[in-house]
Amino acid sequence: MTLFDRQARVLIGEGGGAGFEIGAAAANGIPIHIKFAFEKADVESPNTGKVTVWNLSKEHLADLEKQDCVVIVKAGYGSNISQAFSGTVTHASTSKEGADQMTEIEVADSMVELRDTNVSLSYAEGTKTDVIYQEIASQMGLPFSSSANALGFLTELSNGFSFVGSAKNLLKRLARMDGTSWSIQDGILQLTKPGEPISLNCYELNAGSGLIGSPKRVSLSASSGSGGGGISDSEGGTQAAQLGWEVTYLLNLAIGVNSYVHVTSQAVSGYFRVQKVSIEGDNYEGDWQCKATLMELKG
């Protein structure tokens, strides 16, 4: 199986409208060359990435220039492909590379929803903040998902509540009130208790399931804490850097930020939460893998 039968597809078009898909093998059996690199983390700012595609047609290049053009990248093996990233184009440029034409596309997850969603909300006394999270997600047009305990100890608004402004600022305000963390992962608004996985579905990482090499011990600075505001203690101060593990494994898009994983290796074995994941792929050569930063689960 050549390069493990790597498969990549890129869909480009206006949000909510028709677009085009490239990547399937042409009549000569050779697919268009696609390369991608994405960074996803448990932070409030949008996840970002870059897609490079060779020899796009003039019509396809014109579509990239449309306002808030959306790019979806799918990848996998053989007929088993799934979404690696979906985002709005923030920058695109085309240049010559020998006899070929190379187009580099920078994308950001849910950029339009974060940028353009403004809300005007008012709630009566006794309302709990879970109602507001659901309404924000609805107005942003995003699905909503929460970890097991994120909605367990919510704030009850004893004096009622009203807000006018950006949905992003309201999410920050609610998260401070509830001691939760929020981020957008693959177009889904996620709410978690700090350090808690989004789901108890657990993925195995070992030599037999694609783990490459040995996990590496890493030190995470305060600036890499969830929510983008550092690793904070209960009184709002900044804690010392935390220790985690960095693992590399064959491309597996089922494992995302805040996923629950079990690692078995000579260096370390145990249960962890994914704090950050990088995805790199090239359907012609080079890497076809993921690199994740893991935080140990307590209890």
C-alpha positions in Angstrom: 0.0 0.0 0.0 1.8 3.2 -1.2 2.2 5.6 1.7 -0.5 3.6 3.6 -3.0 4.7 0.9 -3.0 8.3 2.2 -6.1 10.2 1.1 -6.8 13.9 1.4 -9.7 16.1 0.2 -10.1 19.9 0.2 -13.5 21.5 0.0 -13.6 25.2 -0.8 -16.6 27.5 -1.1 -18.7 30.2 0.5 -20.1 29.4 4.0 -23.5 27.7 3.6 -23.2 27.7 -0.2 -22.0 25.4 -2.9 -18.3 24.8 -3.4 -15.9 22.4 -5.0 -13.9 19.4 -3.8 -10.4 18.4 -4.9 -8.1 15.6 -4.0 -9.5 12.5 -5.5 -7.2 10.7 -8.0 -7.5 11.9 -11.6 -7.9 9.6 -14.6 -4.2 9.0 -14.6 -4.4 7.7 -11.0 -2.5 10.7 -9.6 -4.2 13.0 -7.0 -3.7 16.7 -6.8 -0.8 17.5 -4.3 -2.2 18.6 -0.9 -0.2 19.5 2.3 -1.7 20.7 5.6 -0.7 21.6 9.1 -3.2 22.5 11.9 -2.9 23.6 15.5 -5.7 22.9 18.0 -5.6 23.9 21.7 -7.8 24.3 24.7 -7.8 28.1 24.4 -10.4 30.8 23.7 -8.8 32.1 20.5 -9.6 30.3 17.2 -7.6 27.2 16.2 -5.6 27.9 13.0 -3.8 26.1 10.2 -2.4 26.2 6.7 -3.3 24.3 3.6 -1.1 24.1 0.6 -2.5 23.0 -2.8 -0.7 22.8 -6.1 -2.1 23.7 -9.5 -5.5 25.1 -8.7 -7.6 26.3 -11.7 -8.4 30.0 -12.2 -12.0 29.3 -11.2 -10.9 27.7 -7.9 -8.5 30.6 -7.2 -11.3 33.0 -7.7 -13.5 31.2 -5.2 -10.7 31.6 -2.6 -10.9 35.4 -3.0 -14.6 35.5 -2.0 -15.4 37.1 1.4 -15.3 34.6 4.3 -14.6 31.6 2.1 -14.7 28.4 4.0 -12.1 25.5 3.6 -12.7 22.0 4.9 -9.9 19.4 4.9 -10.6 15.7 5.2 -7.9 13.1 5.5 -7.4 9.4 6.3 -6.5 6.1 4.7 -8.2 4.5 1.7 -12.0 5.0 1.9 -11.8 5.8 5.6 -11.5 9.6 5.7 -12.8 12.2 8.2 -12.7 15.9 8.8 -9.3 17.2 9.9 -10.2 21.0 10.0 -12.9 23.4 9.0 -12.2 27.1 8.9 -12.5 30.5 7.3 -9.8 31.7 5.0 -7.8 34.5 6.6 -5.1 34.8 3.9 -4.3 33.1 0.6 -1.4 33.6 -1.8 -0.2 31.9 -5.0 3.3 31.6 -6.3 5.3 29.6 -8.9 7.3 26.6 -7.8 9.2 25.4 -10.8 6.7 24.4 -13.4 4.0 24.2 -10.8 1.7 26.7 -9.1 1.5 26.6 -5.3 -1.3 28.1 -3.3 -1.0 28.6 0.4 -4.2 29.1 2.4 -4.4 30.2 6.0 -7.5 29.3 7.9 -9.1 29.9 11.4 -11.8 27.8 13.0 -15.2 29.6 13.5 -13.6 33.0 12.9 -16.8 34.5 11.5 -19.0 33.3 14.4 -16.6 34.7 17.0 -16.1 38.0 15.1 -19.7 38.7 14.1 -22.0 37.3 16.8 -23.4 40.0 19.0 -26.1 39.2 21.5 -28.8 41.1 23.5 -30.0 39.0 26.4 -32.1 39.4 29.5 -32.9 36.8 32.1 -35.1 36.7 35.2 -34.0 36.1 38.7 -33.1 32.4 39.4 -31.9 31.6 35.9 -28.9 29.4 35.8 -26.0 30.0 33.4 -26.5 26.8 31.4 -29.5 28.5 29.8 -27.2 31.3 28.6 -24.5 29.0 27.2 -27.1 27.2 25.2 -28.5 30.5 23.8 -25.0 31.8 22.9 -24.3 28.6 21.0 -27.6 28.9 19.2 -27.0 32.5 18.2 -23.5 31.6 17.0 -25.0 28.8 14.9 -22.7 26.2 16.6 -23.5 22.9 18.3 -22.8 22.9 22.1 -21.0 20.2 24.1 -20.0 20.1 27.7 -17.9 17.8 29.9 -19.5 15.7 32.7 -19.1 18.3 35.5 -19.1 21.5 33.5 -22.9 22.1 34.1 -22.9 20.5 37.6 -22.1 23.6 39.6 -23.4 26.6 37.7 -24.1 30.1 38.9 -27.7 30.9 39.7 -28.5 34.5 38.9 -30.1 35.8 42.1 -30.6 39.3 40.7 -31.4 38.5 37.1 -29.0 39.1 34.2 -28.8 41.3 31.1 -26.0 41.7 28.6 -25.5 43.5 25.3 -22.3 42.9 23.3 -20.2 40.3 21.7 -20.9 36.6 22.3 -17.2 36.0 22.9 -17.0 38.6 25.8 -20.1 37.1 27.3 -18.6 33.6 27.2 -15.5 34.9 29.0 -17.7 36.6 31.7 -19.7 33.4 32.3 -16.6 31.2 32.4 -15.1 33.4 35.1 -18.4 33.2 37.1 -18.6 29.4 36.9 -15.0 28.4 37.0 -15.2 26.8 33.6 -13.2 26.8 30.4 -14.6 27.3 26.8 -13.2 26.9 23.4 -14.4 26.1 19.9 -13.2 22.8 18.5 -14.0 21.8 14.9 -17.0 24.1 14.9 -18.4 23.0 18.3 -18.6 25.2 21.3 -17.1 23.2 24.2 -17.5 23.9 27.9 -15.4 22.0 30.4 -14.3 22.1 34.0 -10.5 22.9 33.8 -8.6 19.7 33.3 -11.6 17.5 32.5 -12.0 15.6 29.3 -15.0 16.5 27.1 -16.2 12.9 27.1 -15.4 9.6 28.9 -14.9 7.8 25.5 -11.2 6.7 25.8 -8.8 6.3 23.0 -5.8 3.9 23.2 -2.4 5.1 22.3 0.3 2.4 22.1 2.7 0.9 19.6 -0.1 -1.3 18.1 -2.5 1.7 17.7 -0.1 4.1 16.0 2.1 5.5 18.8 5.5 6.6 17.3 8.6 6.5 19.4 8.6 7.2 23.1 6.5 9.9 24.9 8.6 13.0 25.9 8.2 14.8 29.2 7.5 18.5 28.6 7.0 21.6 30.8 4.0 23.8 30.0 4.3 27.5 30.7 1.5 29.4 32.4 0.7 31.0 29.1 -0.3 27.7 27.7 -3.1 27.1 30.3 -6.7 26.6 29.2 -8.7 29.6 28.3 -5.6 31.4 27.1 -5.2 33.2 30.4 -2.6 31.1 32.0 -2.8 28.4 34.7 -4.5 30.1 37.6 -4.9 29.1 41.2 -8.2 29.5 43.2 -7.3 33.1 44.1 -6.5 34.2 40.6 -2.7 34.0 40.9 -0.6 32.3 38.4 0.8 28.9 39.2 4.2 27.5 38.3 4.5 25.6 35.0 2.8 22.2 34.8 4.4 19.0 33.5 2.9 17.0 30.7 3.8 14.5 28.0 4.2 14.9 24.3 3.3 12.0 22.1 3.5 11.4 18.4 1.2 9.0 16.5 0.0 8.1 13.1 -2.8 10.3 11.8 -5.9 9.7 13.9 -8.5 12.4 13.6 -10.8 10.9 16.2 -8.4 12.2 18.9 -9.0 15.9 19.5 -8.5 18.6 22.1 -10.0 17.6 25.5 -10.2 13.9 24.4 -9.6 11.2 26.9 -6.7 8.9 26.1 -4.9 5.9 27.6 -1.2 5.7 26.9 0.9 2.5 27.2 4.6 2.8 26.7 7.9 2.1 28.5 8.3 5.8 29.3 4.8 6.3 30.8 1.4 4.6 31.1 -1.8 6.1 32.3 -4.9 8.2 31.6 -4.6 11.7 30.1 -6.5 14.7 28.7 -5.4 16.1 25.3 -4.5 19.8 25.9 -3.2 20.5 22.4 -2.9 18.6 19.1 -1.0 19.3 15.9 -1.9 17.6 12.7 0.5 17.4 9.7 -0.1 15.7 6.4 1.2 15.5 2.9 -0.4 13.1 0.4 2.8 12.9 -1.6 5.6 12.7 0.9 6.7 13.6 4.4 4.6 13.4 7.6 1.1 11.9 8.0 0.8 12.2 11.8 -0.4 13.9 14.9 1.5 15.3 17.9 -0.4 15.9 21.1 0.4 17.4 24.5 -1.2 15.4 27.3 -2.1 16.4 30.9 -2.4 13.7 33.5 -5.9 13.1 34.9 -6.2 13.2 38.7 -8.6 11.0 40.6 
